[in-house]
């Protein structure tokens, strides 16, 4: 996931729920799940690494 984001110049904040209990609590509060990777786009949450879905999201949000 990290490599995909770097390759597409997508800014992100990486938080490790195994090492950061506050991040774990926040993820659970926001999503009701403890599934990683997790990311939000315009308030919609996505879970897991799915390269096809990521490519689709990137193409939808590319700025010319």
C-alpha positions in Angstrom: 0.0 0.0 0.0 2.8 2.4 1.0 4.6 1.8 -2.3 1.4 2.4 -4.3 0.8 5.7 -2.5 4.4 6.9 -3.1 4.3 5.9 -6.8 1.2 8.0 -7.3 2.3 10.9 -5.1 -0.6 10.5 -2.8 0.0 12.1 0.6 -0.9 9.9 3.6 -0.4 9.5 7.3 0.7 6.0 8.4 -0.5 4.8 11.8 0.2 1.4 13.3 -2.7 0.1 15.3 -0.4 -2.6 16.9 1.9 0.0 18.3 -0.5 2.9 18.8 -3.5 2.2 21.0 -4.9 5.6 20.3 -4.8 4.9 16.5 -6.5 1.5 17.2 -9.3 3.1 19.2 -9.8 5.8 16.6 -10.0 3.3 13.7 -12.6 1.2 15.7 -14.6 4.3 16.6 -14.6 5.6 13.0 -15.2 2.4 11.1 -16.4 -0.2 13.6 -13.6 -2.5 12.3 -10.0 -3.3 13.0 -9.1 -4.1 9.4 -5.9 -2.8 7.9 -5.0 -1.2 5.6 -7.9 1.2 6.0 -8.2 4.5 4.2 -10.9 7.1 3.6 -11.7 9.0 0.4 -14.2 11.8 0.8 -15.6 10.2 3.9 -16.0 6.7 2.4 -13.9 4.0 4.1 -12.0 1.3 2.2 -10.3 -1.8 3.6 -7.6 -4.1 2.4 -5.1 -3.7 -0.4 -6.9 -3.9 -3.7 -4.7 -2.5 -6.5 -7.6 -2.4 -9.1 -9.8 -0.4 -6.7 -6.9 1.9 -5.9 -6.2 2.5 -9.6 -9.9 3.3 -10.1 -9.9 5.8 -7.2 -6.7 7.5 -8.4 -8.1 7.9 -11.9 -11.3 9.4 -10.4 -9.5 12.0 -8.3 -6.6 13.0 -10.6 -6.3 16.7 -11.1 -5.2 18.1 -14.5 
